[in-house]
């Protein structure tokens, strides 16, 4: 009859003769008081088997000295410090003792037993003693839990092992964070279209995948939905890196990955149900930022950072995650792309409520949602209204002078629409600036009010924060200065932009110029009055406050002089 643990012993590198010499060849049976369990462990695969063989020899030597036979050798490669890691072999060894198969558990050292502190070891010793009058023996430290006063020693050593585990974790984490902050690829599977040459620690474009990856990026930038992209690629027999069909979810994961833009992904720690941190991390769909708030690059990407931001903006608008409406982020059904130019502003002439897209027409929302009792409503053709809106807007713009506040407003809004990455970066810098100001306030409170900080430390930290605040303020000021609007000051140039844009662009242009658009009721059934004559627009420049505009112009002049 062969021992059940014989494969483990051979996996450790023992020859059959050595196993016989250690007394581990024949199955150990008999009185449980004369039997013992042996547990050995290594945290990582790189730990040598030579050391583990030496540990087991020490355990066998102690067993012979005590006149006991080792019933089973339990071996595993698991970390003892991570709360979320289950150690099956260790649990089996303890269960064998608790079931009465043996009365002793040999470990080479207390930290091989557990790194979870005094509480975990004390409970285990208590269970052994209470249920089976069993014991734990730490061979290298010469500890026996059945001896008086040994329990407290086990507890102290277990707590020391836990602190060592924390130090190891902190050192490893600090090293890993610094490695990424220096712009190095952290390893693992690279996004489609990229690879990391061995030893380079950087991302590079993969010639065999990049053309297709770039094509996917261009589809996303043009507003194509992931499902359409996946179907298109599959219809052309294009496959993923593993030779599988494309799925919409695969495209979505790819689009959200910061590494696809050649950036280091950020990550956040996982917490248990009690709020305690676990040694487990998940990647965030955001890039890692340096101390200046700038994304850290780790090489080449399929898309640029600006393109990546634009894709995120397209996704956010499509999924409705920016709208909320009581749903969790990213869990809404989503909203369709806009198909109308005037659907957001057109008003019902009866109730003054909004009119929305009804397919081929605009219809009163109040009538649709609340019925005829709330509003009799009105319906008008969508295509002819949008055509009339284009004529209204162009005619109004061409009638304005280049100095008109409306021209300025349209130009500024258009630049923001065309450069979403600049707006996103400005918001990011603003948040960092506010956080730095808050840290300054806390620092002053710690020193002046609570007195919990010495003057030298305070001065060092204060100087660091002051420099950071000054730098963020300079960057925020630069981002707040408007770009050169001169090319857009010509009304004819804006009219040309209108003609070249689609529905989304025209909506943005119209929002910057018009406050309200109302359609008049027909005078009689079959009224043939041109729709252009029935639309009444209220423009922003019709209610401009001269004092406000004068203050705005003065502010612009000061900013220009300051940056000259």
C-alpha positions in Angstrom: 0.0 0.0 0.0 1.4 3.4 -1.0 1.3 6.6 1.0 -1.1 9.2 -0.3 1.6 12.0 0.1 4.2 10.1 -1.9 3.7 12.3 -5.1 4.3 15.4 -2.9 7.5 14.0 -1.6 8.8 13.1 -5.0 7.7 16.6 -6.3 9.9 18.1 -3.6 12.9 16.3 -5.2 13.4 13.4 -2.8 14.5 10.1 -4.3 12.8 6.9 -3.1 15.9 6.0 -1.1 15.8 9.3 0.7 12.1 8.9 1.4 12.8 5.5 3.0 15.7 7.0 5.0 13.3 9.7 6.4 10.8 7.0 7.4 8.2 8.3 5.0 7.9 5.3 2.7 5.4 3.1 4.4 1.9 4.4 5.5 1.8 5.4 9.1 -1.0 3.9 11.1 -1.8 3.2 14.7 -2.5 5.1 17.9 -3.1 8.8 17.0 -0.9 9.9 19.9 2.0 8.4 18.1 1.2 10.0 14.8 1.8 13.5 13.5 1.0 15.8 10.5 3.8 17.7 8.8 3.0 21.0 7.1 5.6 22.9 4.9 4.9 25.9 2.7 6.6 28.3 0.4 5.1 31.7 -0.5 6.4 31.9 -4.0 7.5 29.6 -6.7 11.0 31.2 -6.8 11.7 29.9 -3.2 14.0 27.0 -3.6 13.0 23.4 -3.1 16.3 22.8 -1.4 15.3 24.9 1.6 11.9 23.0 1.8 13.7 19.6 1.7 15.8 20.9 4.6 12.7 21.9 6.5 11.1 18.5 6.1 14.3 16.8 7.3 14.2 18.9 10.4 10.6 17.9 11.0 11.4 14.2 10.5 14.3 14.5 12.9 12.1 16.0 15.6 9.5 13.3 15.1 12.1 10.5 15.6 13.3 12.2 18.8 9.8 12.2 20.1 9.1 8.7 18.9 6.4 9.7 16.5 5.7 8.8 12.9 4.5 11.4 10.3 1.2 10.3 9.0 1.0 12.8 6.1 3.2 15.5 4.6 1.1 18.5 3.5 2.8 20.9 1.1 1.6 23.9 -0.8 2.7 27.2 -2.4 0.5 29.9 -1.0 0.9 33.2 0.9 0.0 33.0 4.6 -0.5 36.8 4.9 -3.3 37.4 2.4 -6.7 37.1 4.0 -8.5 36.3 0.7 -6.2 33.3 -0.1 -7.5 30.0 1.1 -4.8 27.4 2.0 -6.4 24.1 1.3 -3.4 21.9 2.4 -3.1 23.8 5.7 -6.8 23.4 6.3 -6.6 19.7 5.5 -3.6 19.3 8.0 -5.6 21.0 10.8 -8.7 19.0 10.0 -6.8 15.8 10.2 -5.7 16.7 13.8 -9.2 17.9 14.7 -10.7 14.6 13.5 -8.3 12.7 15.7 -6.2 11.1 13.0 -3.1 12.4 14.8 -2.3 14.5 17.9 0.6 16.7 16.6 1.1 19.3 13.9 4.7 19.9 13.0 5.7 23.2 11.3 9.2 24.4 10.7 8.6 27.9 12.0 5.6 30.0 13.3 5.6 32.2 10.2 5.2 29.1 8.1 2.1 28.3 10.2 0.4 31.7 9.8 1.1 35.4 9.3 -2.3 36.6 10.4 -1.4 37.4 14.0 -1.9 36.3 17.5 -5.7 35.9 17.2 -5.5 33.3 14.4 -2.8 31.2 16.1 -4.4 31.4 19.5 -7.8 30.2 18.2 -6.1 27.3 16.4 -4.1 26.2 19.5 -7.3 26.5 21.6 -9.3 24.3 19.1 -6.5 21.7 19.1 -6.4 21.6 22.9 -10.1 21.7 23.6 -11.2 19.1 21.0 -8.4 16.6 20.8 -5.8 17.5 23.5 -3.5 18.0 20.5 -0.6 20.3 20.0 1.4 22.4 17.6 5.2 22.2 17.4 7.5 24.8 15.8 10.7 22.8 15.2 13.2 25.5 14.4 12.1 27.6 17.4 11.8 24.7 19.8 8.2 25.6 20.8 5.5 23.1 21.9 2.0 24.5 22.5 1.3 21.8 25.1 4.0 23.2 27.4 3.1 25.8 30.0 3.6 29.4 28.9 4.2 28.5 25.3 0.9 29.9 24.0 1.9 33.5 24.7 5.2 32.9 23.0 3.4 31.5 19.9 1.2 34.6 20.0 4.1 37.0 20.1 5.9 35.3 17.3 2.7 35.2 15.2 2.2 39.0 15.7 5.8 39.6 14.7 5.2 37.4 11.6 2.2 39.5 10.7 4.2 42.8 11.0 6.9 41.3 8.8 4.2 40.4 6.2 2.9 44.0 6.3 6.5 45.3 5.8 7.0 42.9 2.8 3.7 44.1 1.3 4.5 47.7 1.7 8.0 47.3 0.2 6.6 45.3 -2.7 3.8 47.8 -3.3 6.1 50.8 -3.1 8.5 49.2 -5.5 5.7 48.4 -7.9 4.2 51.9 -7.8 7.6 53.5 -8.4 8.2 51.2 -11.3 5.0 52.3 -12.9 5.5 56.0 -12.1 8.7 55.9 -14.1 6.7 55.0 -17.2 7.3 51.2 -17.3 4.8 48.6 -18.5 3.8 46.5 -15.5 3.5 43.3 -17.5 0.6 41.1 -18.3 -1.5 40.8 -21.4 -1.1 43.9 -23.7 -4.1 45.4 -25.6 -4.8 44.4 -29.2 -2.4 46.2 -31.5 0.4 46.5 -29.0 3.2 44.4 -27.4 6.0 44.8 -25.0 9.4 43.7 -26.3 11.3 41.5 -23.8 13.4 43.6 -21.5 12.1 46.9 -22.8 9.4 47.6 -20.2 7.6 49.7 -22.8 4.7 49.2 -25.2 5.2 49.1 -28.9 2.9 48.9 -31.9 2.6 45.3 -33.1 2.9 45.3 -36.9 0.6 42.3 -37.4 -2.2 43.8 -35.3 -1.8 47.5 -35.4 -3.6 48.2 -38.8 -6.7 46.4 -37.6 -6.5 48.0 -34.1 -6.2 51.5 -35.7 -9.2 50.8 -37.9 -11.2 49.9 -34.8 -10.1 53.2 -33.2 -11.2 55.2 -36.3 -14.6 53.5 -36.2 -15.0 54.4 -32.5 -13.9 58.0 -33.1 -16.4 58.3 -35.9 -19.2 57.3 -33.5 -19.7 53.7 -34.6 -21.2 51.5 -31.9 -19.2 48.4 -30.7 -21.8 45.9 -31.9 -21.6 47.3 -35.5 -17.8 47.2 -35.4 -17.7 43.6 -34.1 -20.2 42.5 -36.8 -18.3 44.3 -39.5 -15.0 42.7 -38.5 -16.5 39.2 -38.2 -18.2 39.6 -41.7 -14.7 40.2 -43.1 -13.3 37.2 -41.3 -11.1 39.3 -39.0 -10.3 37.6 -35.7 -9.0 38.5 -32.3 -5.5 37.7 -31.1 -6.7 34.3 -30.0 -8.4 33.6 -33.3 -11.9 34.1 -31.9 -14.8 36.2 -33.2 -15.1 39.8 -32.2 -17.7 40.7 -29.6 -19.1 44.1 -28.7 -17.8 43.7 -25.1 -14.3 43.0 -26.4 -14.4 46.3 -28.3 -15.7 48.1 -25.2 -12.9 46.7 -23.0 -10.4 47.7 -25.6 -11.7 51.3 -25.9 -11.7 51.8 -22.1 -8.2 50.6 -21.6 -5.7 53.4 -20.9 -2.9 51.1 -22.1 -4.5 51.2 -25.6 -3.4 54.9 -25.5 0.1 53.9 -24.3 -0.6 55.0 -20.8 0.0 53.2 -17.4 -3.4 52.0 -16.1 -4.3 53.0 -12.5 -5.6 50.5 -10.0 -7.4 50.5 -6.7 -7.4 48.3 -3.7 -10.2 45.8 -2.9 -11.9 46.0 0.5 -13.9 43.3 2.4 -17.4 43.8 3.6 -16.1 45.4 6.8 -14.0 48.0 5.0 -10.7 46.3 5.7 -8.1 46.4 2.8 -7.3 43.1 1.1 -4.1 42.3 -0.7 -6.1 42.4 -3.9 -6.2 45.1 -6.6 -8.4 45.8 -9.6 -7.5 48.0 -12.6 -9.4 51.2 -13.1 -10.5 52.6 -16.4 -8.3 55.6 -15.9 -4.6 56.3 -16.5 -2.1 56.7 -13.6 -1.3 60.4 -13.0 2.0 61.8 -11.8 2.4 64.4 -9.1 1.5 67.1 -11.6 -1.7 65.4 -12.7 -0.3 64.4 -16.1 -1.0 60.8 -17.3 2.1 58.6 -17.2 3.1 57.2 -20.6 4.6 53.7 -21.0 5.3 53.7 -24.7 3.4 53.8 -27.9 -0.4 53.5 -28.2 -3.0 52.7 -30.9 -4.7 56.0 -30.1 -3.4 59.3 -28.6 -4.5 60.5 -25.2 -6.7 63.1 -26.9 -8.4 60.4 -29.0 -8.8 58.2 -26.0 -10.6 61.0 -24.1 -12.8 61.6 -27.1 -13.8 58.0 -27.2 -14.6 58.1 -23.5 -16.8 61.1 -24.1 -18.6 59.4 -26.9 -19.2 56.3 -24.7 -20.4 58.5 -21.8 -22.9 60.3 -23.9 -24.2 57.1 -25.4 -24.6 55.1 -22.2 -26.2 58.0 -20.3 -23.7 57.6 -17.4 -23.4 61.4 -17.2 -27.2 61.8 -16.9 -27.7 59.4 -13.9 -31.5 59.4 -13.7 -31.3 57.2 -10.6 -29.3 54.5 -12.3 -25.8 53.2 -11.4 -23.0 54.4 -13.5 -22.8 52.6 -16.8 -25.9 50.4 -16.1 -28.5 52.4 -18.0 -30.1 51.2 -21.2 -28.4 54.0 -23.1 -29.8 56.8 -25.3 -29.9 57.0 -29.0 -27.7 59.4 -31.0 -29.4 62.7 -31.7 -31.3 62.7 -35.0 -32.8 66.2 -34.8 -31.4 69.7 -34.8 -34.3 71.5 -33.0 -35.6 68.7 -30.8 -34.0 70.2 -27.7 -35.4 73.7 -28.1 -38.6 73.7 -30.1 -41.6 74.7 -28.0 -45.3 73.8 -28.3 -47.4 76.9 -29.1 -50.2 75.8 -26.8 -48.5 74.8 -23.5 -45.0 76.2 -24.1 -43.7 72.7 -23.3 -40.9 70.9 -25.2 -41.5 69.1 -28.5 -39.6 66.0 -29.2 -38.8 63.7 -32.1 -41.7 61.5 -33.0 -40.1 59.7 -35.9 -41.0 61.8 -39.0 -42.4 64.8 -37.0 -42.0 66.9 -33.9 -44.8 66.4 -31.3 -45.8 67.9 -28.0 -44.3 66.0 -25.1 -47.0 67.1 -22.7 -49.7 65.6 -25.0 -47.8 62.4 -25.3 -47.1 61.9 -21.6 -50.1 63.5 -20.0 -52.8 63.3 -22.6 -55.2 65.6 -24.3 -56.5 67.0 -20.9 -53.1 68.6 -20.3 -52.6 69.9 -23.8 -54.3 69.5 -27.2 -50.7 69.5 -28.6 -49.5 70.1 -32.1 -47.6 68.1 -34.7 -45.3 69.3 -37.5 -42.9 67.7 -40.0 -39.4 67.2 -38.6 -37.5 67.5 -41.9 -39.0 70.8 -42.9 -38.5 72.3 -39.4 -34.8 71.3 -39.4 -34.4 72.8 -42.9 -36.0 76.1 -41.7 -33.8 76.1 -38.6 -30.7 76.0 -40.8 -32.0 79.0 -42.8 -32.8 80.9 -39.6 -29.4 80.3 -38.1 -27.4 81.2 -41.2 -29.4 84.3 -41.9 -29.1 85.5 -38.3 -25.4 84.9 -38.1 -24.7 86.7 -41.4 -26.6 89.7 -40.1 -24.3 90.0 -37.1 -21.1 92.0 -36.9 -17.8 90.2 -36.1 -17.9 92.1 -32.7 -21.2 90.6 -31.7 -21.2 88.8 -28.3 -23.1 86.0 -30.0 -20.3 85.5 -32.5 -17.9 85.3 -29.6 -20.1 82.9 -27.7 -20.5 80.6 -30.7 -16.8 80.6 -31.4 -15.9 79.8 -27.7 -18.5 77.0 -27.5 -17.3 75.6 -30.8 -13.7 75.4 -29.7 -14.8 73.6 -26.5 -16.9 71.2 -28.6 -14.0 70.5 -30.9 -11.4 70.1 -28.0 -13.1 68.0 -25.3 -9.7 66.8 -24.1 -8.7 70.4 -23.1 -12.0 70.8 -21.2 -11.4 67.4 -19.4 -7.9 68.3 -18.5 -9.0 71.7 -17.2 -11.5 70.0 -14.9 -8.9 67.6 -13.8 -6.4 70.4 -12.9 -9.2 72.3 -11.1 -9.9 69.3 -8.9 -6.2 68.9 -8.1 -5.9 72.6 -7.3 -8.9 72.4 -4.9 -7.5 69.3 -3.2 -4.1 71.0 -2.8 -5.7 74.1 -1.2 -7.6 71.7 1.2 -4.3 70.0 2.1 -2.8 73.4 2.9 -5.6 74.1 5.3 -5.3 70.8 7.0 -1.5 71.3 7.3 -2.0 74.6 9.0 -4.5 73.1 11.4 -2.2 70.3 12.4 0.6 72.8 13.2 -1.1 75.9 14.5 -4.3 74.5 16.1 -3.6 70.9 17.2 0.1 71.2 17.7 0.7 67.7 16.5 3.6 68.6 14.1 7.1 69.9 14.7 8.1 73.2 13.0 10.8 71.6 10.8 8.3 69.0 9.4 5.7 71.7 8.9 8.0 73.9 7.0 9.1 71.1 4.7 5.5 70.1 3.9 4.3 73.7 3.6 7.0 74.5 1.1 6.1 71.4 -1.0 2.4 72.2 -1.0 3.0 75.9 -1.8 5.1 74.9 -4.8 2.5 72.5 -6.0 -0.3 75.0 -5.6 1.6 77.7 -7.5 2.3 75.3 -10.3 -1.3 74.1 -10.5 -2.5 77.7 -10.5 -0.2 78.6 -13.4 -1.4 75.7 -15.4 -5.0 76.5 -14.6 -4.5 80.1 -15.7 -3.0 78.9 -19.0 -5.9 76.6 -19.6 -8.4 79.3 -18.7 -7.0 81.7 -21.4 -9.3 81.3 -24.4 -7.7 80.2 -27.7 -7.4 82.5 -30.6 -10.9 83.1 -31.9 -9.9 85.2 -34.9 -10.5 82.5 -37.5 -14.1 82.1 -36.2 -14.9 85.8 -35.9 -16.1 86.0 -39.5 -19.9 85.2 -39.7 -19.3 83.6 -43.2 -16.8 81.3 -41.7 -19.3 80.1 -39.1 -22.0 79.7 -41.8 -19.5 77.5 -43.7 -18.9 75.4 -40.5 -22.7 74.9 -40.2 -22.9 73.5 -43.8 -20.0 71.1 -43.1 -21.3 69.7 -39.8 -23.7 66.9 -39.0 -26.6 67.0 -36.5 -24.4 67.0 -33.4 -22.3 69.9 -34.6 -25.3 71.9 -35.7 -27.0 71.4 -32.3 -24.0 72.8 -30.6 -23.9 75.8 -32.9 -27.6 76.5 -32.5 -27.4 76.3 -28.7 -24.8 79.0 -28.6 -27.0 81.4 -30.5 -30.6 80.6 -29.7 -32.5 80.6 -26.4 -36.0 79.5 -27.5 -37.8 78.5 -30.7 -41.5 78.4 -31.0 -43.8 77.3 -33.8 -47.0 79.2 -34.4 -50.3 77.3 -34.8 -51.8 77.1 -38.3 -54.5 79.6 -38.9 -56.8 77.0 -40.5 -56.8 73.3 -41.5 -54.4 72.9 -44.5 -52.7 76.2 -43.8 -50.0 76.5 -46.5 -48.0 79.3 -44.7 -44.3 78.5 -45.1 -42.8 76.9 -42.0 -40.1 79.6 -41.9 -42.8 82.2 -41.3 -44.3 80.2 -38.5 -41.1 79.8 -36.5 -40.2 82.4 -33.9 -36.7 82.4 -32.5 -35.4 84.2 -29.4 -31.7 84.9 -29.9 -29.1 85.4 -27.2 -27.9 88.7 -28.5 -31.4 90.2 -28.3 -31.2 90.4 -24.5 -27.5 91.1 -24.0 -26.7 93.2 -20.9 -24.3 96.0 -22.0 -22.7 96.2 -18.5 -22.0 92.5 -18.4 -20.5 92.6 -21.8 -18.3 95.6 -20.9 -17.0 93.8 -17.9 -16.3 90.7 -19.9 -14.4 92.7 -22.5 -12.4 94.4 -19.8 -11.6 91.0 -18.2 -10.5 89.7 -21.6 -8.2 92.7 -22.1 -6.6 92.2 -18.7 -5.9 88.5 -19.4 -4.5 89.3 -22.8 -2.1 91.9 -21.3 -1.1 89.6 -18.5 -0.1 86.8 -20.9 1.5 89.0 -23.5 
